[in-house]
Amino acid sequence: MMVDAAKFVEKNYSKVCNGIVADTPVITGKLINNWNATIGSPLAVDRSEGKSGQDSVSSYKAVAKEITPKTIGQKFFLTNGVEYANRVEFGGEREPKRPWQNPKGMLRTNILNAGTK
């Protein structure tokens, strides 16, 4: 069975990015709206709040359009520069669970499930 590598990567890339945004807890919308997708090098952008995460979705969809056979093998980055992103993903060593934490993680679960189903 022949598989178009670019289409496979794009499909799974979009699935993972969409899952990360969807699993990001929302209180103010700052965290969900600050996922930045790039190919080649990371990008730090500080966006305003947006509870839908539309800026994050637009960012990863723009990169999806760049996925071609020539870009396969290049490094892809999905970064979030919000200072509390790590605490939401992993929790704090001495912090009790907060309503804004995601105990299964936003990144971990979606990356582990990449290419499945």
C-alpha distances in whole Angstrom, upper triangle without the diagonal:
4,6,10,12,15,14,13,16,18,17,18,21,22,22,24,27,27,28,30,32,32,33,36,39,42,45,46,43,43,41,38,39,39,35,34,31,31,28,30,33,35,37,40,41,44,43,45,45,42,42,39,37,36,37,34,32,33,32,29,28,29,27,24,25,25,21,20,18,22,23,20,21,25,27,27,30,31,34,37,41,43,45,44,41,41,43,41,38,40,43,46,48,51,50,50,47,47,46,44,42,38,39,35,34,33,31,30,29,26,25,25,23,20,17,17,18
4,7,9,12,11,11,14,16,16,17,19,21,21,23,25,26,27,29,31,31,33,35,39,41,44,45,41,42,39,36,37,37,33,32,28,28,26,28,31,32,34,38,39,41,41,43,43,41,40,37,35,34,35,32,30,30,30,26,25,26,24,21,22,22,18,16,14,18,19,17,19,22,24,24,28,29,32,35,39,41,43,43,39,39,42,40,37,39,43,46,47,51,49,49,46,47,45,43,41,38,38,35,34,32,30,30,28,26,24,24,23,20,16,18,18
4,6,9,8,7,10,12,12,13,15,17,17,19,21,22,23,25,27,28,29,31,35,37,41,41,38,38,35,33,33,33,29,28,25,24,22,24,28,29,31,34,35,38,37,39,39,37,37,33,32,31,31,28,26,27,26,23,21,23,21,18,18,18,15,14,12,16,16,14,16,19,21,21,24,25,29,32,35,37,40,39,36,36,39,37,34,36,39,42,44,47,46,46,43,43,42,40,38,35,35,32,31,29,26,26,25,22,21,22,20,17,13,15,16
4,6,5,6,9,10,11,12,14,16,17,18,20,21,23,24,26,27,29,31,34,36,40,40,36,36,34,31,31,31,27,26,22,22,20,22,25,27,28,32,32,35,35,37,37,35,35,32,30,29,29,26,24,24,23,20,19,20,18,15,15,15,12,10,9,13,13,11,14,17,19,19,22,23,27,30,33,36,38,38,35,35,38,36,33,36,39,42,44,47,46,46,43,43,42,39,38,34,35,32,31,28,26,26,26,22,21,22,20,17,14,17,18
4,5,5,6,8,10,11,12,14,15,16,18,20,21,22,24,25,27,28,32,34,38,38,34,34,32,29,29,28,25,23,20,19,17,19,22,23,25,29,30,33,33,35,35,33,34,31,28,27,27,24,22,23,22,18,18,18,16,13,14,13,10,9,7,11,11,8,11,13,16,15,19,20,24,27,30,33,35,35,32,32,35,33,30,33,36,39,41,44,43,44,41,41,40,37,35,32,33,30,28,26,23,24,23,20,18,20,18,15,12,16,17
4,5,5,6,9,10,10,12,14,15,16,18,20,21,22,24,25,27,31,32,36,36,32,32,29,27,27,26,22,21,17,16,14,17,20,21,23,26,27,30,30,32,33,31,31,28,26,24,24,22,20,19,18,15,14,15,12,10,10,10,6,5,6,9,8,7,10,12,14,14,17,18,22,25,28,31,33,34,30,31,34,32,29,32,35,38,40,44,42,43,40,40,38,36,34,31,33,29,27,25,22,23,23,20,18,20,19,15,13,17,18
4,5,5,6,9,10,10,12,14,15,16,18,20,21,22,24,26,29,31,35,35,31,31,29,26,26,26,22,21,18,18,16,19,22,23,24,27,28,31,30,32,32,30,30,27,25,23,23,21,19,19,18,15,14,15,13,10,11,11,8,8,9,12,12,10,14,15,17,16,18,19,23,26,29,31,34,34,30,31,34,32,29,32,35,38,41,44,42,42,39,39,37,35,33,30,32,28,27,24,22,23,22,19,18,20,18,14,12,15,16
4,5,5,6,8,10,11,12,14,15,17,18,20,21,22,25,28,30,34,34,31,31,28,26,26,26,22,21,18,18,17,19,22,23,25,27,28,31,30,32,32,30,30,27,25,24,24,21,19,20,19,16,15,17,15,11,13,14,10,11,11,14,13,10,13,15,16,15,18,18,22,25,28,30,33,33,29,29,32,30,27,30,33,36,38,41,40,40,37,37,35,33,31,28,29,26,24,22,20,20,19,16,15,16,14,11,9,12,13
4,6,5,6,8,10,10,12,14,15,16,18,20,21,22,26,28,32,32,28,28,26,23,24,23,19,18,15,15,13,16,18,19,21,24,25,27,27,30,30,28,28,25,23,22,22,19,17,18,17,13,13,14,12,9,11,11,8,9,10,12,10,8,10,12,13,11,14,15,19,22,25,27,30,30,26,26,29,27,25,27,31,34,36,39,38,38,35,35,34,31,29,26,27,24,22,20,17,18,18,15,13,15,14,10,9,12,14
4,6,5,6,8,10,10,12,14,15,16,18,20,21,25,26,30,30,26,26,24,21,21,21,17,16,13,13,13,16,18,19,20,23,23,26,25,27,27,25,25,22,20,19,19,16,14,15,14,10,10,11,9,6,8,9,6,9,11,13,11,10,13,13,14,12,14,14,18,21,24,26,29,29,25,26,29,27,25,28,31,34,36,39,38,38,35,34,33,30,29,26,28,24,22,20,18,19,19,15,14,17,15,12,11,14,15
4,6,5,6,9,10,11,12,14,16,16,18,20,24,25,29,30,26,27,24,21,22,22,18,18,15,16,16,19,21,21,22,25,25,27,26,28,28,25,25,22,20,19,20,17,14,16,16,12,11,14,12,9,11,13,10,12,14,16,14,13,15,16,17,14,16,16,19,22,25,27,30,29,26,27,29,27,24,27,30,33,36,39,37,37,34,33,31,29,28,25,26,23,21,19,17,18,17,13,13,15,13,10,9,11,12
4,5,5,6,9,10,10,12,14,15,16,18,22,24,28,28,25,25,23,20,21,21,17,17,14,16,15,18,20,20,21,23,24,26,26,28,27,25,24,22,19,19,20,17,15,17,16,12,12,15,13,10,13,14,11,14,15,17,15,13,14,15,15,13,14,14,17,20,23,25,28,27,23,24,26,24,21,24,27,30,33,35,34,34,31,31,29,27,25,22,23,20,18,16,14,15,14,10,10,12,10,6,6,9,10
4,5,5,6,8,10,11,12,14,15,17,21,22,26,26,23,23,20,18,18,18,14,13,10,12,12,15,17,16,18,20,21,23,22,25,24,22,22,20,17,17,17,14,12,14,12,9,10,12,10,7,11,12,9,12,14,16,13,11,13,13,12,9,11,10,14,17,20,22,25,24,21,22,24,22,20,23,26,29,31,34,33,33,30,29,28,25,24,21,23,20,18,15,13,14,14,10,10,12,11,8,9,12,14
4,5,5,6,8,10,11,12,14,15,19,20,24,24,21,21,19,16,16,16,13,13,11,13,14,17,19,18,18,20,20,22,21,23,22,20,20,17,15,14,15,12,9,11,11,7,7,11,9,7,10,12,11,14,16,18,15,14,16,16,15,12,13,12,15,17,20,22,25,24,21,22,25,22,20,23,26,29,32,35,33,33,30,29,27,24,23,21,23,20,18,15,13,16,15,11,11,14,13,10,11,13,14
4,6,5,6,9,10,10,12,14,18,20,23,24,21,22,19,16,17,18,15,15,13,16,17,20,21,20,21,22,22,24,23,24,23,21,20,17,15,16,17,14,11,14,14,10,11,14,13,11,14,16,14,17,19,21,18,17,18,19,17,14,15,13,16,18,22,22,25,24,20,22,24,21,19,22,25,28,31,33,31,31,28,27,25,23,22,19,20,17,16,13,12,14,12,8,10,12,10,8,9,10,11
4,5,5,6,9,10,10,12,16,18,22,23,20,20,17,14,16,16,12,13,12,14,15,18,19,17,18,20,20,22,21,23,22,20,19,17,15,16,16,13,11,14,13,10,12,15,13,12,15,16,15,18,19,21,18,16,17,17,15,12,12,10,13,15,19,20,22,21,17,18,20,18,15,18,21,25,27,30,28,28,25,25,23,21,19,16,18,15,13,10,8,10,9,5,6,9,8,6,9,10,12
4,5,5,6,9,10,11,15,16,20,20,17,17,14,12,13,12,9,10,9,12,14,17,17,15,16,17,17,18,18,19,19,17,16,14,12,12,12,9,8,11,10,7,9,12,11,10,14,15,14,17,20,21,17,17,18,17,15,11,11,8,11,12,16,17,20,19,16,17,19,17,15,18,21,24,27,30,28,28,25,24,22,20,19,16,18,16,13,10,9,12,11,8,9,12,12,10,12,14,16
4,6,5,6,9,10,13,15,18,19,16,17,14,11,12,13,11,12,12,15,17,20,20,18,18,19,19,20,18,19,18,16,15,12,10,11,12,9,7,11,11,8,9,13,13,12,15,17,16,19,22,23,20,20,21,20,19,15,14,11,14,14,18,18,21,20,17,19,21,18,16,20,22,25,28,31,28,28,25,23,21,19,18,16,18,16,14,10,11,13,12,9,11,14,12,11,13,15,15
4,5,5,6,9,12,14,18,19,16,17,14,11,14,15,12,14,14,17,19,22,22,20,20,21,20,21,20,21,19,17,15,13,12,14,15,12,11,14,14,12,13,16,16,15,18,20,19,22,24,25,22,21,22,22,20,16,15,12,14,15,18,18,21,19,16,17,19,15,14,17,19,23,26,28,26,25,22,21,19,17,16,13,15,12,11,8,8,11,9,6,9,11,10,10,13,13,13
4,5,5,6,10,12,16,17,14,14,11,9,11,12,9,12,12,15,17,20,19,17,17,17,17,18,17,18,17,15,14,13,11,13,13,10,10,14,13,11,13,16,15,15,19,20,19,22,24,25,22,21,21,21,18,15,13,10,11,11,15,15,17,16,12,13,15,12,11,14,17,20,23,25,23,23,20,19,17,15,14,11,13,11,9,5,6,9,8,6,9,11,11,11,14,15,16
4,5,5,9,10,14,14,11,12,9,6,8,9,8,11,12,15,18,21,20,17,17,17,16,16,15,15,14,12,11,9,7,9,10,7,7,11,11,10,12,15,15,15,18,20,20,23,26,27,23,23,24,22,20,16,14,11,11,11,14,14,17,15,12,15,16,13,12,16,18,21,24,26,24,24,20,19,17,14,14,12,15,14,11,8,9,12,12,10,12,15,15,14,17,18,19
4,6,8,10,13,15,12,14,11,8,11,13,11,14,15,19,21,24,24,21,21,20,20,19,18,18,15,13,11,9,8,11,13,10,10,14,14,13,14,18,18,17,20,22,22,25,28,29,26,25,26,25,23,19,18,14,15,14,18,17,19,17,14,17,17,14,13,17,18,22,25,27,24,23,20,18,16,14,14,11,14,13,11,8,11,13,12,10,13,16,14,15,17,18,18
4,6,9,13,15,13,14,11,9,12,13,12,15,16,20,22,25,24,21,21,21,20,20,19,19,16,15,13,12,11,14,15,13,13,17,17,15,17,20,20,20,23,24,24,27,29,30,27,26,27,26,23,20,18,14,15,14,17,16,18,15,12,14,14,11,10,13,15,18,21,23,20,20,16,15,13,11,10,8,10,9,8,5,8,11,9,9,12,14,13,14,18,17,18
4,6,10,11,9,10,7,6,9,10,10,14,15,19,22,24,23,20,19,18,17,16,15,16,13,12,10,10,9,13,14,11,12,16,15,15,17,20,20,20,23,25,24,28,30,31,27,27,27,26,23,20,17,13,13,11,14,12,14,12,9,12,12,8,9,12,13,17,20,22,19,19,15,14,12,9,9,7,11,11,8,6,9,12,12,11,14,16,16,17,20,21,21
4,7,9,8,10,8,7,11,12,13,17,19,22,25,28,26,23,22,20,19,18,16,16,13,12,10,11,11,14,16,14,15,18,18,18,20,23,23,24,27,28,28,32,34,35,31,31,31,30,27,23,20,17,16,13,15,13,15,12,10,13,12,8,10,13,13,16,19,20,17,16,13,11,8,6,7,7,10,11,10,9,12,14,14,14,17,19,19,20,24,23,24
4,6,5,8,7,7,9,12,13,17,19,23,26,29,27,23,22,20,18,16,15,13,10,9,6,9,9,13,14,13,15,18,18,19,21,23,24,24,27,29,29,33,36,36,32,32,33,31,28,25,22,18,17,14,16,13,15,13,12,15,14,11,13,16,15,18,22,22,19,18,15,12,10,7,10,10,14,15,14,12,15,18,18,17,20,22,22,23,26,26,27
4,6,8,9,9,11,13,16,19,22,26,29,31,29,25,24,21,20,17,15,13,10,10,8,11,12,15,16,16,18,20,21,22,24,26,27,28,30,32,32,36,39,39,36,36,36,34,31,28,25,21,19,16,17,13,15,13,13,16,14,12,15,17,16,18,22,22,18,18,15,12,9,7,11,12,16,18,16,15,18,21,21,21,24,26,26,27,30,30,30
4,6,8,9,10,12,15,18,21,24,28,30,28,24,22,19,17,14,12,10,6,7,7,10,11,14,14,15,17,19,19,21,23,24,26,27,29,31,32,36,38,38,35,35,36,34,31,27,24,20,19,15,15,12,14,13,13,17,16,13,16,19,18,20,24,24,20,20,18,15,13,10,13,15,19,20,18,17,19,22,23,23,25,27,28,28,31,32,32
4,6,5,6,9,11,14,18,21,25,27,25,21,19,17,15,12,10,8,5,5,4,7,7,10,11,11,13,15,16,17,19,21,22,23,25,27,28,32,35,35,31,32,32,30,27,24,21,17,16,13,14,11,14,13,12,16,16,13,15,19,18,21,24,25,22,22,19,16,14,11,14,15,18,19,17,15,17,20,21,20,22,25,25,25,28,29,29
4,6,5,6,10,13,16,19,23,25,22,19,16,14,12,9,7,6,4,6,7,10,8,11,11,11,14,15,15,17,19,20,21,23,25,26,27,31,34,34,30,31,31,29,26,22,19,16,13,10,10,8,10,10,10,14,14,12,15,18,18,19,23,24,21,22,20,17,15,12,14,15,19,20,17,15,17,20,21,20,22,25,25,25,29,30,31
4,5,5,8,11,14,17,21,23,20,17,15,13,12,10,9,9,8,9,9,11,8,12,11,10,13,15,14,15,18,19,20,21,24,25,25,29,32,32,28,28,28,26,23,20,16,13,11,7,9,6,9,8,7,11,11,9,11,14,15,17,21,22,19,20,18,15,14,10,11,12,16,16,13,11,13,16,17,17,18,21,22,22,25,26,28
4,6,7,10,13,17,20,22,21,17,16,14,13,12,10,10,8,7,7,8,5,9,9,7,9,12,12,13,15,17,18,19,21,23,23,27,30,30,26,27,27,25,22,19,16,12,11,9,11,9,13,12,10,13,14,11,12,16,17,19,23,24,22,22,19,17,15,12,13,12,16,16,13,10,12,16,16,15,17,20,20,20,23,24,25
4,6,9,12,15,19,21,19,16,14,13,10,9,7,7,6,5,7,7,4,7,6,5,8,10,10,12,14,15,16,18,20,21,22,26,29,29,25,26,27,25,22,19,16,12,11,9,11,10,13,13,12,15,17,14,15,19,20,22,26,27,25,25,23,20,18,15,16,16,20,20,17,14,15,19,19,18,19,22,22,22,25,26,27
4,6,10,13,16,18,16,13,11,9,7,7,6,8,8,9,11,11,8,9,7,6,10,11,9,11,14,15,15,17,20,20,21,25,28,27,24,25,25,22,19,16,13,10,8,6,7,7,11,12,10,13,15,14,14,18,19,21,24,26,24,25,23,20,19,16,16,16,20,20,16,13,14,17,19,17,18,22,22,21,24,26,27
4,7,10,14,16,14,11,10,9,9,9,9,12,12,11,13,12,8,10,8,5,8,10,8,8,12,13,12,14,17,17,18,22,24,24,20,21,21,19,16,13,10,6,6,5,8,9,12,13,10,13,15,14,13,17,19,21,24,27,24,26,23,21,20,17,17,16,19,18,15,11,11,15,16,14,15,18,19,18,21,23,24
4,7,10,13,11,8,6,7,7,9,10,13,14,14,16,15,11,11,9,6,9,9,6,7,11,10,10,12,15,15,16,19,22,21,18,19,19,16,14,11,8,5,5,6,9,11,14,16,13,15,18,17,16,20,22,24,27,29,27,29,27,25,24,20,20,19,22,21,17,14,13,17,18,16,16,20,20,19,21,24,25
4,7,10,10,8,8,10,10,13,13,16,17,17,18,17,13,13,10,8,9,9,6,5,9,8,6,9,12,11,12,16,18,18,14,15,16,13,11,7,6,4,7,9,12,14,18,19,16,17,21,19,18,21,24,26,29,32,30,31,29,27,26,23,22,21,23,22,18,15,13,17,18,15,14,18,19,16,19,21,23
4,6,7,6,7,10,11,15,15,19,20,20,22,20,17,16,13,11,12,12,8,8,10,9,6,10,11,10,11,14,16,15,11,13,13,10,9,6,5,7,9,12,14,17,19,21,18,20,23,22,21,23,26,28,31,34,32,34,32,31,30,26,26,24,26,25,21,18,16,19,21,18,16,20,21,18,20,23,25
4,6,8,9,13,15,18,19,23,24,24,25,24,20,19,17,15,15,15,11,10,12,11,7,10,11,9,9,12,13,12,8,10,10,7,6,4,6,9,11,15,17,20,22,24,21,22,26,25,23,25,28,31,33,36,35,36,34,33,33,29,28,27,28,26,23,20,18,20,22,19,17,20,21,18,19,23,25
4,7,10,13,16,19,21,25,26,26,28,27,23,23,20,18,19,18,14,14,16,14,11,14,15,12,12,14,15,12,9,11,10,6,5,6,7,11,12,16,17,21,23,25,22,23,26,26,24,26,29,31,33,36,36,37,35,35,35,31,30,28,30,28,25,22,19,21,24,21,19,22,23,20,22,25,28
4,7,10,13,16,18,22,24,25,26,26,22,22,19,17,19,18,14,14,17,15,12,15,17,14,15,17,19,16,13,15,13,10,7,7,7,10,10,13,14,18,20,22,19,20,24,24,22,24,27,28,31,34,33,35,33,32,33,29,28,27,29,27,23,21,18,21,23,21,19,22,24,21,23,26,29
4,7,10,13,15,19,21,21,23,23,19,19,16,14,16,16,12,13,16,15,12,16,18,15,16,19,21,19,15,17,16,12,9,8,6,7,7,10,10,14,16,18,16,17,20,20,19,21,24,25,27,30,29,32,30,29,29,25,24,24,26,24,21,18,16,18,21,19,17,21,23,20,23,26,29
4,6,10,12,16,18,19,21,21,17,17,14,12,15,14,11,12,15,14,12,16,17,16,18,21,23,21,17,19,19,15,13,11,8,8,7,9,9,12,15,17,15,17,20,20,19,22,24,26,28,31,30,32,30,28,28,25,24,24,26,25,21,19,17,20,23,21,19,23,24,22,25,28,30
4,7,10,13,15,17,19,20,16,17,13,12,16,15,12,14,17,16,15,19,20,19,21,24,26,25,21,23,22,19,16,14,11,10,7,7,6,9,12,14,13,15,18,18,18,21,22,23,26,28,27,29,28,26,26,22,22,22,25,25,21,18,17,20,23,21,21,24,26,24,27,30,32
4,6,10,12,14,17,17,14,14,11,11,14,13,11,14,16,15,15,19,20,20,22,25,28,26,23,24,24,21,18,16,13,11,9,8,7,9,12,15,14,16,19,19,19,22,23,25,28,30,28,30,28,26,26,22,22,23,26,25,22,19,18,22,24,22,22,26,27,25,28,31,32
4,7,10,12,15,16,13,14,11,11,15,15,13,16,18,18,18,21,23,23,25,28,31,30,26,28,28,25,22,19,16,14,11,9,7,8,10,13,13,16,18,17,19,21,22,23,27,28,26,28,26,24,23,20,21,22,25,25,22,19,19,23,25,23,24,27,28,27,30,32,34
4,7,9,12,13,10,11,8,9,13,12,12,15,17,16,18,20,22,22,24,28,31,30,27,28,29,26,23,20,17,15,12,10,10,9,13,14,14,17,19,18,19,22,23,25,28,29,27,28,26,24,23,19,21,21,25,25,22,19,19,23,25,23,24,27,28,27,30,32,33
4,6,10,12,10,11,9,11,14,14,14,17,19,19,21,23,24,25,27,31,34,33,30,31,32,29,27,23,20,18,16,13,12,11,14,15,15,19,20,18,20,23,23,25,29,29,27,28,26,23,21,18,20,21,25,26,23,20,21,25,26,25,26,29,30,29,32,33,34
4,6,9,8,10,9,11,14,14,15,17,19,20,21,23,25,26,28,32,35,35,31,32,33,30,28,24,21,18,16,13,13,11,14,14,14,18,18,16,19,22,22,23,27,28,25,25,23,20,18,15,18,19,23,23,21,18,20,23,24,23,25,28,28,28,31,32,32
4,6,6,7,8,9,11,12,14,16,17,18,20,21,23,25,26,30,33,33,30,31,32,30,27,24,21,18,17,14,15,13,17,16,16,19,20,17,19,23,23,25,29,29,26,27,24,21,19,16,18,19,22,23,20,17,19,23,23,22,24,27,26,26,29,30,30
4,6,8,10,11,12,14,15,17,18,20,21,22,24,26,27,31,34,35,31,32,33,31,28,25,22,19,18,15,17,14,17,16,15,19,19,16,18,21,21,24,27,28,25,25,22,19,16,13,16,16,20,21,18,16,18,22,21,20,23,25,25,25,28,28,28
4,5,8,9,9,11,13,14,15,17,19,19,21,24,25,28,32,32,29,29,31,29,27,23,21,18,18,16,18,16,20,19,17,20,21,18,19,22,23,26,29,30,27,27,24,21,18,16,18,17,21,21,19,16,18,21,21,19,21,24,23,23,25,26,26
4,6,5,6,9,10,11,12,14,16,17,19,21,22,26,29,29,26,26,28,26,23,20,17,14,14,12,14,13,17,16,14,18,19,16,17,21,21,24,28,29,26,26,23,21,18,15,17,16,20,20,17,14,15,19,19,17,19,22,21,21,23,24,25
4,5,5,6,9,10,10,12,14,15,17,19,20,24,27,28,25,26,27,25,23,20,18,15,15,14,16,16,20,20,18,21,22,20,20,24,25,28,31,33,30,30,27,25,22,19,21,20,23,23,20,17,18,21,21,19,21,24,23,22,24,25,26
4,5,5,6,9,10,11,13,14,16,17,19,23,26,26,23,24,26,23,21,18,16,13,13,12,14,14,18,19,17,20,22,19,20,24,25,27,31,33,30,31,28,25,23,20,21,21,24,24,21,17,18,21,22,19,21,24,24,22,25,26,27
4,5,5,6,9,10,11,12,15,16,17,21,24,24,21,22,23,21,19,15,13,10,10,10,12,13,16,17,14,17,19,17,17,21,22,25,28,30,28,28,26,24,22,18,19,18,21,20,17,14,14,18,18,16,17,20,20,19,21,23,24
4,5,5,6,9,10,10,13,15,16,19,23,23,20,21,22,21,19,15,14,11,13,13,16,16,20,20,17,20,22,19,19,23,25,28,31,33,30,31,27,26,23,20,21,19,23,21,18,15,15,18,18,15,17,20,19,18,20,21,22
4,6,5,6,9,10,11,13,15,18,22,22,19,21,22,20,19,16,15,13,14,14,17,18,22,22,20,22,25,22,22,26,28,30,34,36,33,34,31,29,27,23,24,23,26,25,22,18,18,22,22,19,20,23,22,20,22,24,25
4,6,5,7,9,10,11,13,17,20,20,17,18,20,17,16,12,11,9,11,12,14,16,19,20,18,20,23,21,20,24,26,29,32,34,32,33,30,28,27,23,24,22,25,24,21,17,16,20,21,18,18,22,21,19,21,23,25
4,5,5,6,9,10,11,15,18,18,15,16,17,15,14,10,10,8,11,12,15,17,21,21,18,20,23,21,19,23,25,28,31,34,32,32,30,28,27,23,23,21,24,22,19,15,14,18,18,15,15,18,18,15,17,20,21
4,5,5,7,9,10,14,17,18,15,16,18,17,16,13,13,12,14,16,19,21,24,25,21,24,26,24,23,26,29,32,35,37,35,35,32,31,29,26,26,24,27,25,22,18,17,20,20,17,17,21,20,17,18,20,21
4,5,5,7,10,13,16,16,14,16,18,16,16,13,13,12,15,16,19,21,25,26,23,25,28,26,25,28,31,33,36,39,37,38,35,33,31,28,28,27,29,27,24,21,20,23,23,20,20,23,22,20,21,23,24
4,5,5,7,10,14,13,10,12,14,12,12,9,10,10,13,16,18,21,24,25,22,24,27,25,23,27,29,32,35,38,36,37,34,33,31,28,28,26,28,26,23,20,18,21,21,18,17,21,20,17,18,21,23
4,5,5,9,12,13,10,11,14,13,13,11,12,12,15,18,21,23,26,27,23,25,28,26,24,28,30,33,36,39,37,38,35,33,32,29,28,26,28,26,23,20,18,21,21,17,16,20,19,15,16,19,20
4,6,8,12,12,11,12,16,15,15,13,15,15,18,21,23,26,29,30,27,28,31,29,28,31,34,37,40,42,40,41,38,37,35,32,32,30,32,29,27,23,22,24,24,21,20,23,22,19,19,22,23
4,6,10,9,7,10,13,11,13,11,13,15,17,20,23,25,29,30,27,28,31,30,28,31,34,37,39,42,41,42,39,38,36,33,32,30,33,30,27,24,22,24,25,21,20,23,23,19,19,23,24
4,7,8,6,7,10,10,11,10,13,15,18,21,24,26,29,30,27,28,31,30,27,30,33,36,39,42,40,41,38,37,36,33,32,30,31,29,26,23,21,23,23,19,18,21,20,17,16,20,21
4,5,5,7,10,11,13,13,16,18,21,25,27,30,33,34,30,31,35,33,31,33,37,40,42,45,44,44,42,41,40,37,36,33,35,32,29,26,24,26,26,22,21,23,23,19,18,21,23
4,6,5,9,10,13,14,18,20,23,27,29,32,35,36,32,33,36,35,32,35,38,41,43,46,45,46,43,43,42,39,37,35,36,33,31,28,25,27,27,24,22,24,23,19,18,21,23
4,6,8,9,12,13,17,19,22,26,28,31,34,35,32,32,36,35,32,35,38,41,43,46,45,46,44,43,42,39,38,36,37,34,32,29,26,27,28,25,23,25,25,21,20,24,26
4,6,6,9,9,13,16,19,22,25,28,30,31,28,29,32,31,29,31,35,37,39,42,41,42,40,40,39,36,34,32,33,31,28,25,22,24,25,22,19,22,22,19,18,22,24
4,6,8,9,13,16,19,23,25,28,31,31,28,28,32,31,28,30,33,36,38,41,40,41,39,39,38,35,33,31,32,29,27,24,21,22,23,20,17,20,20,16,15,19,22
4,7,9,12,15,18,22,25,28,30,30,27,27,30,30,27,29,32,34,36,40,39,40,38,38,38,35,33,30,31,28,26,24,20,21,22,20,17,19,20,16,16,20,23
4,6,10,13,16,20,22,25,27,28,25,25,29,28,26,28,31,33,35,38,38,39,37,37,37,33,32,30,31,28,25,23,20,21,23,20,17,20,21,17,18,22,24
4,7,10,13,16,18,22,23,25,21,21,25,25,22,24,27,29,31,35,34,36,34,33,33,30,28,26,27,25,22,20,17,18,20,18,15,18,19,16,17,21,24
4,7,10,13,16,19,21,22,19,19,23,22,20,22,25,28,30,33,32,33,31,31,30,27,25,24,25,23,20,17,14,16,18,15,13,16,17,14,16,19,22
4,6,10,12,15,17,19,15,16,20,19,17,19,22,24,27,30,29,30,28,28,27,24,23,21,23,21,17,15,12,14,17,14,12,16,17,15,17,20,23
4,7,10,13,15,16,13,14,17,16,14,17,20,22,25,28,26,28,25,24,24,20,19,18,20,18,15,12,9,13,15,12,11,15,16,14,17,20,22
4,6,9,12,13,10,11,15,14,13,16,18,20,23,25,24,26,24,23,22,19,18,17,19,18,15,12,10,13,16,14,13,17,19,17,20,23,25
4,6,8,10,7,9,12,12,11,14,16,18,21,23,22,23,21,20,20,16,15,15,18,17,14,11,11,14,16,15,15,19,20,19,23,24,26
4,6,8,7,10,12,12,13,15,17,18,21,23,21,23,22,20,21,17,17,17,20,20,16,14,14,17,20,19,19,22,24,23,26,28,30
4,6,6,9,10,10,12,14,15,16,19,21,19,21,19,17,17,14,14,15,18,19,15,14,14,17,20,19,20,23,24,24,28,29,31
4,6,7,9,10,12,13,13,13,16,18,16,19,18,16,17,14,14,16,18,19,16,15,16,18,21,21,21,24,26,26,30,31,33
4,6,5,6,9,10,10,10,14,15,13,15,14,13,14,10,10,12,14,16,13,13,14,16,19,19,20,22,24,25,28,29,31
4,6,5,6,9,10,11,15,17,15,16,15,13,14,10,9,10,13,14,10,10,10,13,15,16,16,19,20,21,25,26,27
4,5,5,6,7,9,12,14,13,15,14,13,15,12,10,11,12,13,10,10,10,12,14,16,16,17,20,21,24,25,27
4,5,5,4,6,9,11,9,11,10,10,12,9,7,9,10,12,10,11,12,13,16,17,18,19,22,23,27,27,29
4,6,6,8,12,13,11,12,10,9,10,7,4,6,8,10,8,8,11,12,14,15,16,18,19,21,25,25,26
4,6,9,12,15,13,14,11,12,12,10,7,6,7,8,5,6,7,8,10,12,13,14,16,18,21,22,24
4,7,9,12,11,12,10,11,13,11,8,8,7,8,7,9,10,10,12,14,15,15,18,20,23,23,25
4,7,9,7,8,7,8,11,10,6,8,7,10,9,12,13,13,15,17,18,19,21,23,27,27,28
4,5,5,8,8,10,13,12,10,12,11,14,13,15,16,16,18,21,21,22,24,26,30,30,32
4,6,8,10,12,16,15,13,14,13,15,15,18,19,18,20,23,23,23,26,28,31,31,33
4,7,9,12,15,16,14,16,14,18,17,20,22,21,23,26,26,26,29,31,35,34,36
4,6,8,12,12,10,13,12,16,16,18,20,20,21,24,25,25,28,30,33,33,34
4,6,10,11,10,12,11,15,16,18,21,20,21,24,25,25,27,30,33,32,34
4,7,8,7,9,8,12,13,15,18,18,18,21,23,23,24,27,30,29,30
4,5,5,9,9,13,13,15,18,19,19,21,23,24,25,27,31,30,31
4,6,8,10,13,13,14,18,19,18,20,23,24,24,26,30,29,29
4,7,9,12,11,12,15,16,17,18,20,22,22,24,28,27,28
4,6,9,8,10,13,13,14,16,18,19,20,22,26,25,26
4,6,5,7,10,11,10,12,15,16,16,19,22,21,22
4,5,9,11,10,10,13,15,15,16,19,22,21,22
4,7,9,7,7,10,12,11,12,15,18,17,19
4,6,5,6,8,10,11,12,14,18,18,19
4,6,6,7,9,11,12,13,16,17,18
4,6,5,6,8,10,11,14,15,17
4,6,5,6,9,10,14,14,17
4,6,5,6,9,12,12,14
4,5,5,6,10,10,12
4,5,5,9,10,13
4,6,9,9,12
4,6,6,8
4,6,9
4,7
4
